[in-house]
Amino acid sequence: MKCTREKLHRGGLIINLGMCVYVGNQSIISLTINGLKQRLDKDNSLVIQKNKGFVIKVKCLFNDPASTEDITSFENETRWKIPSDLCNFLLIHNGGLIFESEYGGGLHLYSLDEMKSNYLPHMPEFFYPIGYYEGEYLFVDSRKCLNNELEYLFWDNSASPFDKWVNLESNFELWLDRFIVSQGSHFWEWRGYNNKKYYNL
């Protein structure tokens, strides 16, 4: 695996040819994670506000980084393609836990080993899981990554057949940035969540 650092300059941003956006010398992934860490207290906790004014204290924990050799070995063994923005994350932290409360839950971003161990026989061979959130899975479509397509993420509630999985129309760095900004909400469902649905009319 080679996480390319070739770049193009556009309007003040530096665009990585491997689908990663840079601001100055930092990737969006790095800026997103560092911004989250700045809000954590000494116990790696922070208070977030969820829907309808619900306030809760949560923790964020991150693993040590993976190496480029680890990522190359993973790709060679599994034949799954890791997109460059996810690669950037793994080189910072090989998985982690975001917004875990005292009741559990939170987004569990898998390490390379966990991606392999959480792949189940009923899953399509070209999809691999990269995260788990309250009974639901976050998947990468490896075929789209091989074709350098930007929108390769899918969401599954673990009970849905493959044709019912949600196409998130996103790459990892954009999805993670929005997930953290929305404080762990299913932000991709908001566009269809009008007044009638909100108030159960």
N, CA and C atoms as a LAMMPS dump frame, in Angstrom:
ITEM: TIMESTEP
0
ITEM: NUMBER OF ATOMS
603
ITEM: BOX BOUNDS ff ff ff
-5.0000000000000000e+02 5.0000000000000000e+02
-5.0000000000000000e+02 5.0000000000000000e+02
-5.0000000000000000e+02 5.0000000000000000e+02
ITEM: ATOMS id mol type element x y z
1 1 1 N 0.853 -1.206 0
2 1 2 C 0 0 0
3 1 3 C 0.875 1.237 0
4 2 1 N 0.587 2.177 -0.875
5 2 2 C 1.304 3.454 -0.869
6 2 3 C 0.295 4.566 -0.683
7 3 1 N 0.383 5.271 0.438
8 3 2 C -0.473 6.433 0.662
9 3 3 C 0.191 7.612 -0.027
10 4 1 N -0.277 7.932 -1.202
11 4 2 C 0.408 8.924 -2.026
12 4 3 C 0.384 10.304 -1.401
13 5 1 N 1.477 11.036 -1.585
14 5 2 C 1.568 12.404 -1.096
15 5 3 C 1.642 13.386 -2.269
16 6 1 N 1.391 12.905 -3.501
17 6 2 C 1.347 13.819 -4.63
18 6 3 C 0.166 14.757 -4.457
19 7 1 N 0.333 16.028 -4.828
20 7 2 C -0.704 17.005 -4.523
21 7 3 C -0.916 17.986 -5.659
22 8 1 N -2.112 18.539 -5.713
23 8 2 C -2.447 19.624 -6.617
24 8 3 C -2.919 20.799 -5.79
25 9 1 N -2.592 22.014 -6.181
26 9 2 C -3.018 23.206 -5.46
27 9 3 C -4.273 23.772 -6.112
28 10 1 N -5.329 23.994 -5.312
29 10 2 C -6.553 24.577 -5.831
30 10 3 C -7.166 25.486 -4.784
31 11 1 N -7.264 26.747 -5.077
32 11 2 C -7.976 27.686 -4.211
33 11 3 C -7.561 27.654 -2.765
34 12 1 N -6.262 27.52 -2.494
35 12 2 C -5.807 27.547 -1.111
36 12 3 C -5.775 26.183 -0.456
37 13 1 N -6.452 25.196 -1.059
38 13 2 C -6.399 23.84 -0.532
39 13 3 C -5.373 23.054 -1.325
40 14 1 N -4.835 22.027 -0.72
41 14 2 C -3.948 21.121 -1.43
42 14 3 C -4.691 19.804 -1.573
43 15 1 N -4.932 19.398 -2.802
44 15 2 C -5.734 18.211 -3.05
45 15 3 C -4.822 17.022 -3.317
46 16 1 N -4.919 15.997 -2.502
47 16 2 C -4.137 14.788 -2.698
48 16 3 C -4.741 13.989 -3.838
49 17 1 N -3.912 13.5 -4.74
50 17 2 C -4.41 12.764 -5.889
51 17 3 C -5.037 11.441 -5.487
52 18 1 N -4.757 10.992 -4.269
53 18 2 C -5.358 9.76 -3.787
54 18 3 C -6.657 10.011 -3.053
55 19 1 N -7.327 11.118 -3.306
56 19 2 C -8.648 11.452 -2.781
57 19 3 C -8.608 12.018 -1.371
58 20 1 N -7.471 12.481 -0.88
59 20 2 C -7.385 13.114 0.428
60 20 3 C -7.199 14.609 0.26
61 21 1 N -7.943 15.389 1.029
62 21 2 C -7.822 16.838 0.971
63 21 3 C -6.866 17.31 2.058
64 22 1 N -5.991 18.238 1.688
65 22 2 C -5.035 18.811 2.633
66 22 3 C -5.285 20.303 2.786
67 23 1 N -5.13 20.786 4.007
68 23 2 C -5.139 22.22 4.286
69 23 3 C -3.767 22.535 4.846
70 24 1 N -2.989 23.319 4.114
71 24 2 C -1.591 23.472 4.487
72 24 3 C -0.906 22.129 4.338
73 25 1 N -0.254 21.672 5.407
74 25 2 C 0.409 20.368 5.37
75 25 3 C -0.366 19.294 6.12
76 26 1 N -1.593 19.595 6.541
77 26 2 C -2.378 18.632 7.315
78 26 3 C -3.564 18.115 6.509
79 27 1 N -3.808 16.823 6.622
80 27 2 C -4.968 16.236 5.964
81 27 3 C -6.232 16.579 6.746
82 28 1 N -7.376 16.482 6.072
83 28 2 C -8.66 16.677 6.752
84 28 3 C -8.8 15.675 7.896
85 29 1 N -8.338 14.446 7.675
86 29 2 C -8.37 13.433 8.732
87 29 3 C -7.62 13.92 9.966
88 30 1 N -6.42 14.41 9.769
89 30 2 C -5.6 14.891 10.884
90 30 3 C -6.256 16.073 11.586
91 31 1 N -6.775 17.022 10.819
92 31 2 C -7.438 18.19 11.408
93 31 3 C -8.675 17.78 12.203
94 32 1 N -9.442 16.834 11.669
95 32 2 C -10.662 16.373 12.342
96 32 3 C -10.333 15.708 13.676
97 33 1 N -9.37 14.787 13.666
98 33 2 C -8.995 14.073 14.885
99 33 3 C -8.368 15.018 15.903
100 34 1 N -7.496 15.899 15.449
101 34 2 C -6.861 16.844 16.378
102 34 3 C -7.874 17.807 16.988
103 35 1 N -8.846 18.236 16.181
104 35 2 C -9.889 19.113 16.708
105 35 3 C -10.704 18.429 17.79
106 36 1 N -11.021 17.142 17.578
107 36 2 C -11.748 16.378 18.589
108 36 3 C -10.913 16.239 19.86
109 37 1 N -9.645 15.932 19.714
110 37 2 C -8.781 15.741 20.885
111 37 3 C -8.652 17.015 21.716
112 38 1 N -8.683 18.164 21.061
113 38 2 C -8.565 19.43 21.788
114 38 3 C -9.736 19.662 22.735
115 39 1 N -10.86 19.018 22.472
116 39 2 C -12.051 19.201 23.316
117 39 3 C -12.119 18.195 24.456
118 40 1 N -11.222 17.215 24.475
119 40 2 C -11.255 16.182 25.504
120 40 3 C -10.593 16.665 26.785
121 41 1 N -11.126 16.234 27.931
122 41 2 C -10.496 16.556 29.207
123 41 3 C -9.411 15.526 29.514
124 42 1 N -8.869 15.572 30.726
125 42 2 C -7.755 14.684 31.082
126 42 3 C -8.163 13.218 31.107
127 43 1 N -9.47 12.947 31.172
128 43 2 C -9.966 11.574 31.151
129 43 3 C -10.408 11.154 29.756
130 44 1 N -10.035 11.946 28.75
131 44 2 C -10.438 11.692 27.36
132 44 3 C -11.951 11.738 27.185
133 45 1 N -12.607 12.598 27.96
134 45 2 C -14.061 12.726 27.92
135 45 3 C -14.473 14.117 27.462
136 46 1 N -15.707 14.216 27.007
137 46 2 C -16.326 15.501 26.711
138 46 3 C -17.832 15.343 26.811
139 47 1 N -18.531 16.465 26.922
140 47 2 C -19.995 16.458 26.98
141 47 3 C -20.527 16.831 25.605
142 48 1 N -21.468 16.027 25.093
143 48 2 C -22.086 16.318 23.803
144 48 3 C -23.593 16.44 23.976
145 49 1 N -24.221 17.115 23.037
146 49 2 C -25.675 17.267 23.043
147 49 3 C -26.258 16.506 21.867
148 50 1 N -27.188 15.61 22.177
149 50 2 C -27.867 14.81 21.156
150 50 3 C -29.235 15.421 20.86
151 51 1 N -30.085 14.646 20.181
152 51 2 C -31.412 15.131 19.804
153 51 3 C -32.256 15.509 21.021
154 52 1 N -33.083 16.518 20.834
155 52 2 C -34.08 16.943 21.82
156 52 3 C -33.454 17.335 23.159
157 53 1 N -32.274 17.935 23.103
158 53 2 C -31.646 18.477 24.299
159 53 3 C -30.993 17.47 25.218
160 54 1 N -30.856 16.215 24.768
161 54 2 C -30.239 15.188 25.616
162 54 3 C -28.732 15.412 25.684
163 55 1 N -28.22 15.622 26.891
164 55 2 C -26.796 15.897 27.108
165 55 3 C -26.162 14.7 27.807
166 56 1 N -24.987 14.296 27.327
167 56 2 C -24.347 13.11 27.886
168 56 3 C -22.83 13.251 27.806
169 57 1 N -22.147 12.648 28.792
170 57 2 C -20.687 12.641 28.795
171 57 3 C -20.194 11.381 28.098
172 58 1 N -19.25 11.548 27.185
173 58 2 C -18.739 10.422 26.406
174 58 3 C -17.211 10.434 26.418
175 59 1 N -16.644 9.293 26.029
176 59 2 C -15.189 9.163 25.95
177 59 3 C -14.757 8.893 24.512
178 60 1 N -13.514 9.268 24.222
179 60 2 C -12.898 8.968 22.933
180 60 3 C -11.524 8.359 23.198
181 61 1 N -11.291 7.18 22.659
182 61 2 C -10.035 6.468 22.867
183 61 3 C -9.472 6.043 21.516
184 62 1 N -8.166 6.158 21.345
185 62 2 C -7.549 5.855 20.06
186 62 3 C -6.389 4.882 20.223
187 63 1 N -6.256 3.978 19.254
188 63 2 C -5.166 3.005 19.249
189 63 3 C -3.877 3.632 18.714
190 64 1 N -2.785 2.928 18.924
191 64 2 C -1.514 3.325 18.327
192 64 3 C -1.609 3.219 16.804
193 65 1 N -0.735 3.906 16.074
194 65 2 C -0.819 3.873 14.612
195 65 3 C -0.426 2.526 14.017
196 66 1 N -0.973 2.257 12.84
197 66 2 C -0.499 1.14 12.024
198 66 3 C 0.705 1.623 11.217
199 67 1 N 1.45 0.703 10.661
200 67 2 C 2.574 1.051 9.792
201 67 3 C 2.174 0.827 8.337
202 68 1 N 2.928 1.399 7.428
203 68 2 C 2.654 1.157 6.008
204 68 3 C 2.826 -0.324 5.685
205 69 1 N 3.743 -0.987 6.38
206 69 2 C 3.934 -2.426 6.173
207 69 3 C 2.702 -3.204 6.618
208 70 1 N 2.085 -2.783 7.729
209 70 2 C 0.853 -3.426 8.196
210 70 3 C -0.246 -3.305 7.143
211 71 1 N -0.363 -2.131 6.557
212 71 2 C -1.417 -1.877 5.575
213 71 3 C -1.162 -2.665 4.297
214 72 1 N 0.09 -2.712 3.858
215 72 2 C 0.442 -3.496 2.672
216 72 3 C 0.143 -4.969 2.891
217 73 1 N 0.498 -5.483 4.061
218 73 2 C 0.236 -6.883 4.392
219 73 3 C -1.263 -7.17 4.399
220 74 1 N -2.052 -6.245 4.958
221 74 2 C -3.507 -6.399 4.99
222 74 3 C -4.068 -6.488 3.575
223 75 1 N -3.656 -5.587 2.702
224 75 2 C -4.178 -5.571 1.331
225 75 3 C -3.764 -6.823 0.561
226 76 1 N -2.532 -7.263 0.758
227 76 2 C -2.066 -8.457 0.055
228 76 3 C -2.799 -9.703 0.522
229 77 1 N -3.08 -9.757 1.819
230 77 2 C -3.752 -10.935 2.377
231 77 3 C -5.228 -10.981 2.011
232 78 1 N -5.904 -9.851 2.103
233 78 2 C -7.36 -9.828 1.925
234 78 3 C -7.794 -9.529 0.498
235 79 1 N -6.921 -8.902 -0.28
236 79 2 C -7.242 -8.404 -1.624
237 79 3 C -8.231 -7.256 -1.578
238 80 1 N -8.405 -6.631 -0.421
239 80 2 C -9.253 -5.441 -0.281
240 80 3 C -8.392 -4.195 -0.427
241 81 1 N -8.936 -3.205 -1.096
242 81 2 C -8.234 -1.948 -1.302
243 81 3 C -8.587 -0.966 -0.188
244 82 1 N -7.57 -0.407 0.462
245 82 2 C -7.792 0.627 1.474
246 82 3 C -7.65 1.991 0.807
247 83 1 N -8.702 2.817 0.817
248 83 2 C -8.607 4.148 0.206
249 83 3 C -7.622 5.023 0.966
250 84 1 N -7.081 6.02 0.295
251 84 2 C -5.978 6.785 0.881
252 84 3 C -6.387 7.592 2.105
253 85 1 N -7.648 8.057 2.175
254 85 2 C -8.042 8.816 3.368
255 85 3 C -8.166 7.904 4.589
256 86 1 N -8.677 6.685 4.387
257 86 2 C -8.704 5.708 5.48
258 86 3 C -7.285 5.294 5.854
259 87 1 N -6.431 5.168 4.841
260 87 2 C -5.018 4.877 5.094
261 87 3 C -4.403 5.948 5.989
262 88 1 N -4.687 7.199 5.698
263 88 2 C -4.166 8.296 6.52
264 88 3 C -4.61 8.164 7.967
265 89 1 N -5.885 7.792 8.171
266 89 2 C -6.385 7.6 9.532
267 89 3 C -5.628 6.474 10.233
268 90 1 N -5.455 5.342 9.538
269 90 2 C -4.798 4.188 10.147
270 90 3 C -3.346 4.481 10.509
271 91 1 N -2.706 5.344 9.738
272 91 2 C -1.322 5.72 10.037
273 91 3 C -1.23 6.669 11.231
274 92 1 N -2.374 7.272 11.592
275 92 2 C -2.445 8.096 12.808
276 92 3 C -2.912 7.242 13.982
277 93 1 N -3.998 6.499 13.756
278 93 2 C -4.551 5.605 14.774
279 93 3 C -5.113 4.364 14.094
280 94 1 N -4.639 3.208 14.518
281 94 2 C -5.128 1.941 13.971
282 94 3 C -6.413 1.537 14.696
283 95 1 N -7.46 2.335 14.46
284 95 2 C -8.743 2.107 15.107
285 95 3 C -8.916 2.949 16.36
286 96 1 N -10.127 2.909 16.892
287 96 2 C -10.413 3.681 18.096
288 96 3 C -11.886 3.654 18.424
289 97 1 N -12.239 4.382 19.461
290 97 2 C -13.616 4.441 19.941
291 97 3 C -14.001 5.9 20.124
292 98 1 N -15.094 6.317 19.476
293 98 2 C -15.521 7.712 19.502
294 98 3 C -16.918 7.816 20.103
295 99 1 N -17.07 8.655 21.109
296 99 2 C -18.351 8.953 21.753
297 99 3 C -18.948 7.74 22.483
298 100 1 N -18.134 7.043 23.258
299 100 2 C -18.644 5.947 24.089
300 100 3 C -19.131 6.52 25.41
301 101 1 N -20.37 6.202 25.795
302 101 2 C -20.922 6.68 27.063
303 101 3 C -20.759 5.609 28.138
304 102 1 N -21.179 5.931 29.354
305 102 2 C -21.113 4.954 30.447
306 102 3 C -22.036 3.772 30.198
307 103 1 N -22.97 3.934 29.271
308 103 2 C -23.901 2.852 28.938
309 103 3 C -23.39 2.009 27.772
310 104 1 N -22.219 2.346 27.244
311 104 2 C -21.684 1.639 26.086
312 104 3 C -21.928 2.431 24.811
313 105 1 N -22.035 1.704 23.713
314 105 2 C -22.286 2.367 22.432
315 105 3 C -21.056 3.063 21.913
316 106 1 N -21.266 4.105 21.148
317 106 2 C -20.167 4.815 20.521
318 106 3 C -19.767 4.168 19.212
319 107 1 N -19.009 4.905 18.428
320 107 2 C -18.509 4.406 17.148
321 107 3 C -17.188 3.684 17.374
322 108 1 N -17.175 2.403 17.069
323 108 2 C -15.952 1.608 17.167
324 108 3 C -15.342 1.528 15.776
325 109 1 N -14.276 2.281 15.54
326 109 2 C -13.554 2.203 14.272
327 109 3 C -12.548 1.064 14.378
328 110 1 N -12.641 0.121 13.467
329 110 2 C -11.857 -1.101 13.574
330 110 3 C -10.378 -0.896 13.249
331 111 1 N -9.554 -1.677 13.918
332 111 2 C -8.155 -1.819 13.526
333 111 3 C -8.097 -2.733 12.301
334 112 1 N -6.935 -2.867 11.705
335 112 2 C -6.783 -3.751 10.549
336 112 3 C -7.166 -5.185 10.904
337 113 1 N -6.72 -5.666 12.058
338 113 2 C -7.065 -7.031 12.474
339 113 3 C -8.562 -7.172 12.709
340 114 1 N -9.184 -6.144 13.271
341 114 2 C -10.625 -6.206 13.534
342 114 3 C -11.434 -6.167 12.247
343 115 1 N -10.936 -5.492 11.225
344 115 2 C -11.621 -5.513 9.93
345 115 3 C -11.719 -6.942 9.416
346 116 1 N -10.632 -7.692 9.571
347 116 2 C -10.627 -9.087 9.113
348 116 3 C -11.499 -9.969 10.001
349 117 1 N -11.378 -9.812 11.308
350 117 2 C -12.1 -10.702 12.221
351 117 3 C -13.599 -10.429 12.25
352 118 1 N -14.022 -9.221 11.877
353 118 2 C -15.448 -8.895 11.88
354 118 3 C -16.109 -9.087 10.524
355 119 1 N -15.345 -9.535 9.526
356 119 2 C -15.948 -9.893 8.248
357 119 3 C -16.661 -11.231 8.424
358 120 1 N -17.931 -11.288 8.02
359 120 2 C -18.743 -12.487 8.197
360 120 3 C -19.073 -13.11 6.845
361 121 1 N -19.316 -14.429 6.814
362 121 2 C -19.529 -15.128 5.541
363 121 3 C -20.669 -14.57 4.689
364 122 1 N -21.707 -13.992 5.324
365 122 2 C -22.843 -13.505 4.534
366 122 3 C -22.559 -12.162 3.867
367 123 1 N -21.442 -11.53 4.219
368 123 2 C -21.115 -10.227 3.648
369 123 3 C -20.543 -10.404 2.241
370 124 1 N -20.888 -9.503 1.315
371 124 2 C -20.311 -9.584 -0.031
372 124 3 C -18.788 -9.54 0.039
373 125 1 N -18.122 -10.321 -0.812
374 125 2 C -16.67 -10.457 -0.705
375 125 3 C -15.923 -9.164 -0.999
376 126 1 N -16.539 -8.241 -1.721
377 126 2 C -15.857 -6.999 -2.079
378 126 3 C -16.135 -5.874 -1.081
379 127 1 N -16.949 -6.156 -0.049
380 127 2 C -17.19 -5.191 1.032
381 127 3 C -16.445 -5.65 2.283
382 128 1 N -15.866 -4.699 3.01
383 128 2 C -15.26 -5.071 4.286
384 128 3 C -15.651 -4.049 5.355
385 129 1 N -15.887 -4.519 6.596
386 129 2 C -16.343 -3.627 7.672
387 129 3 C -15.191 -2.822 8.252
388 130 1 N -15.419 -1.531 8.464
389 130 2 C -14.385 -0.692 9.088
390 130 3 C -14.867 -0.076 10.396
391 131 1 N -16.145 -0.294 10.743
392 131 2 C -16.647 0.273 11.988
393 131 3 C -17.967 -0.328 12.404
394 132 1 N -18.289 -0.138 13.677
395 132 2 C -19.525 -0.676 14.263
396 132 3 C -20.114 0.385 15.179
397 133 1 N -21.43 0.595 15.061
398 133 2 C -22.07 1.646 15.854
399 133 3 C -23.464 1.205 16.273
400 134 1 N -23.606 0.79 17.522
401 134 2 C -24.902 0.453 18.109
402 134 3 C -25.693 -0.523 17.235
403 135 1 N -25.06 -1.631 16.885
404 135 2 C -25.722 -2.676 16.118
405 135 3 C -25.667 -2.498 14.618
406 136 1 N -24.981 -1.479 14.15
407 136 2 C -24.911 -1.197 12.721
408 136 3 C -23.454 -1.134 12.274
409 137 1 N -23.228 -1.427 10.997
410 137 2 C -21.869 -1.522 10.474
411 137 3 C -21.593 -0.465 9.411
412 138 1 N -20.341 -0.023 9.375
413 138 2 C -19.843 0.872 8.335
414 138 3 C -18.927 0.055 7.427
415 139 1 N -19.22 0.085 6.115
416 139 2 C -18.496 -0.735 5.148
417 139 3 C -17.803 0.106 4.089
418 140 1 N -16.712 -0.446 3.565
419 140 2 C -16.044 0.083 2.375
420 140 3 C -16.315 -0.862 1.21
421 141 1 N -16.693 -0.299 0.069
422 141 2 C -16.823 -1.07 -1.165
423 141 3 C -15.464 -1.042 -1.859
424 142 1 N -14.743 -2.14 -1.78
425 142 2 C -13.384 -2.193 -2.312
426 142 3 C -13.344 -1.988 -3.82
427 143 1 N -14.387 -2.392 -4.517
428 143 2 C -14.426 -2.207 -5.98
429 143 3 C -14.367 -0.734 -6.346
430 144 1 N -15.116 0.081 -5.608
431 144 2 C -15.127 1.517 -5.887
432 144 3 C -13.755 2.138 -5.609
433 145 1 N -13.089 1.648 -4.568
434 145 2 C -11.749 2.164 -4.254
435 145 3 C -10.758 1.815 -5.363
436 146 1 N -10.865 0.617 -5.9
437 146 2 C -9.981 0.212 -6.989
438 146 3 C -10.186 1.077 -8.224
439 147 1 N -11.411 1.577 -8.389
440 147 2 C -11.729 2.45 -9.524
441 147 3 C -11.541 3.926 -9.195
442 148 1 N -10.964 4.206 -8.012
443 148 2 C -10.73 5.587 -7.559
444 148 3 C -12.015 6.408 -7.478
445 149 1 N -13.127 5.752 -7.129
446 149 2 C -14.386 6.465 -6.92
447 149 3 C -14.407 7.039 -5.508
448 150 1 N -14.973 8.242 -5.367
449 150 2 C -14.98 8.927 -4.074
450 150 3 C -16.037 8.39 -3.12
451 151 1 N -17.163 7.952 -3.639
452 151 2 C -18.298 7.583 -2.782
453 151 3 C -18.324 6.068 -2.596
454 152 1 N -17.569 5.591 -1.612
455 152 2 C -17.392 4.149 -1.452
456 152 3 C -17.917 3.608 -0.123
457 153 1 N -18.52 4.452 0.72
458 153 2 C -18.988 4.007 2.038
459 153 3 C -20.448 3.564 2.011
460 154 1 N -20.748 2.492 2.763
461 154 2 C -22.116 1.986 2.904
462 154 3 C -22.405 1.727 4.377
463 155 1 N -23.703 1.789 4.71
464 155 2 C -24.156 1.59 6.092
465 155 3 C -25.151 0.443 6.12
466 156 1 N -24.999 -0.437 7.114
467 156 2 C -25.884 -1.597 7.253
468 156 3 C -26.284 -1.74 8.712
469 157 1 N -27.582 -1.974 8.956
470 157 2 C -28.041 -2.119 10.341
471 157 3 C -27.907 -3.551 10.85
472 158 1 N -27.174 -4.373 10.103
473 158 2 C -26.831 -5.763 10.43
474 158 3 C -27.998 -6.728 10.245
475 159 1 N -29.181 -6.199 10
476 159 2 C -30.332 -7.068 9.757
477 159 3 C -30.832 -6.941 8.326
478 160 1 N -30.306 -5.992 7.585
479 160 2 C -30.792 -5.728 6.236
480 160 3 C -30.08 -6.599 5.212
481 161 1 N -30.803 -7.062 4.179
482 161 2 C -30.117 -7.712 3.062
483 161 3 C -29.249 -6.695 2.336
484 162 1 N -28.289 -7.203 1.585
485 162 2 C -27.312 -6.336 0.939
486 162 3 C -27.961 -5.242 0.097
487 163 1 N -29.034 -5.568 -0.614
488 163 2 C -29.649 -4.566 -1.499
489 163 3 C -30.373 -3.464 -0.725
490 164 1 N -30.452 -3.593 0.604
491 164 2 C -31.069 -2.555 1.436
492 164 3 C -30.023 -1.701 2.163
493 165 1 N -28.764 -1.993 1.961
494 165 2 C -27.732 -1.182 2.601
495 165 3 C -27.801 0.247 2.082
496 166 1 N -27.419 1.195 2.928
497 166 2 C -27.496 2.615 2.574
498 166 3 C -26.176 3.064 1.954
499 167 1 N -26.266 3.599 0.742
500 167 2 C -25.098 4.211 0.113
501 167 3 C -24.922 5.595 0.733
502 168 1 N -23.854 5.786 1.47
503 168 2 C -23.633 7.052 2.18
504 168 3 C -23.152 8.171 1.263
505 169 1 N -22.837 7.82 0.02
506 169 2 C -22.41 8.817 -0.971
507 169 3 C -21.28 9.683 -0.415
508 170 1 N -20.277 9.018 0.128
509 170 2 C -19.207 9.744 0.82
510 170 3 C -17.935 8.915 0.843
511 171 1 N -16.823 9.605 1.05
512 171 2 C -15.586 8.918 1.398
513 171 3 C -15.427 8.962 2.921
514 172 1 N -14.33 8.396 3.426
515 172 2 C -14.185 8.271 4.875
516 172 3 C -13.925 9.61 5.552
517 173 1 N -13.052 10.436 4.98
518 173 2 C -12.697 11.676 5.673
519 173 3 C -13.877 12.629 5.79
520 174 1 N -14.723 12.696 4.759
521 174 2 C -15.905 13.562 4.821
522 174 3 C -16.913 13.003 5.816
523 175 1 N -17.13 11.684 5.766
524 175 2 C -18.099 11.057 6.674
525 175 3 C -17.666 11.236 8.133
526 176 1 N -16.389 10.99 8.42
527 176 2 C -15.909 11.103 9.8
528 176 3 C -16.003 12.54 10.297
529 177 1 N -15.649 13.496 9.462
530 177 2 C -15.736 14.908 9.839
531 177 3 C -17.172 15.267 10.212
532 178 1 N -18.125 14.857 9.399
533 178 2 C -19.532 15.181 9.659
534 178 3 C -20.074 14.407 10.856
535 179 1 N -19.624 13.174 11.032
536 179 2 C -20.069 12.382 12.182
537 179 3 C -19.65 13.054 13.485
538 180 1 N -18.428 13.555 13.527
539 180 2 C -17.933 14.211 14.742
540 180 3 C -18.605 15.561 14.937
541 181 1 N -18.758 16.339 13.865
542 181 2 C -19.424 17.641 13.968
543 181 3 C -20.869 17.475 14.439
544 182 1 N -21.548 16.416 13.972
545 182 2 C -22.944 16.171 14.366
546 182 3 C -23.041 15.429 15.692
547 183 1 N -21.905 15.205 16.35
548 183 2 C -21.836 14.6 17.685
549 183 3 C -22.434 13.197 17.722
550 184 1 N -22.076 12.423 16.701
551 184 2 C -22.465 11.023 16.677
552 184 3 C -23.854 10.747 16.163
553 185 1 N -24.444 11.685 15.448
554 185 2 C -25.796 11.498 14.911
555 185 3 C -25.757 10.814 13.543
556 186 1 N -26.89 10.209 13.168
557 186 2 C -27.046 9.675 11.815
558 186 3 C -27.36 10.845 10.874
559 187 1 N -26.382 11.686 10.638
560 187 2 C -26.614 12.923 9.887
561 187 3 C -27.098 12.644 8.473
562 188 1 N -26.743 11.487 7.909
563 188 2 C -27.14 11.156 6.537
564 188 3 C -28.645 10.911 6.416
565 189 1 N -29.325 10.746 7.548
566 189 2 C -30.776 10.556 7.527
567 189 3 C -31.533 11.869 7.654
568 190 1 N -30.837 12.948 7.973
569 190 2 C -31.513 14.219 8.232
570 190 3 C -32.24 14.763 7.013
571 191 1 N -31.697 14.559 5.821
572 191 2 C -32.3 15.16 4.634
573 191 3 C -33.72 14.652 4.384
574 192 1 N -34.037 13.448 4.888
575 192 2 C -35.387 12.929 4.729
576 192 3 C -36.216 13.018 5.998
577 193 1 N -35.674 13.731 7.004
578 193 2 C -36.329 13.789 8.317
579 193 3 C -37.041 15.124 8.458
580 194 1 N -38.215 15.224 7.843
581 194 2 C -38.96 16.487 7.847
582 194 3 C -39.816 16.62 9.112
583 195 1 N -40.615 17.693 9.183
584 195 2 C -41.437 17.947 10.375
585 195 3 C -42.403 16.81 10.675
586 196 1 N -43.012 16.264 9.643
587 196 2 C -44.001 15.202 9.86
588 196 3 C -43.362 13.986 10.517
589 197 1 N -42.162 13.629 10.067
590 197 2 C -41.482 12.479 10.657
591 197 3 C -40.983 12.799 12.065
592 198 1 N -40.478 14.008 12.26
593 198 2 C -39.941 14.396 13.562
594 198 3 C -41.024 14.372 14.635
595 199 1 N -42.209 14.883 14.282
596 199 2 C -43.303 14.964 15.258
597 199 3 C -44.261 13.782 15.169
598 200 1 N -43.921 12.804 14.325
599 200 2 C -44.772 11.621 14.173
600 200 3 C -46.18 11.964 13.717
601 201 1 N -46.302 12.893 12.802
602 201 2 C -47.619 13.315 12.315
603 201 3 C -48.093 12.39 11.198
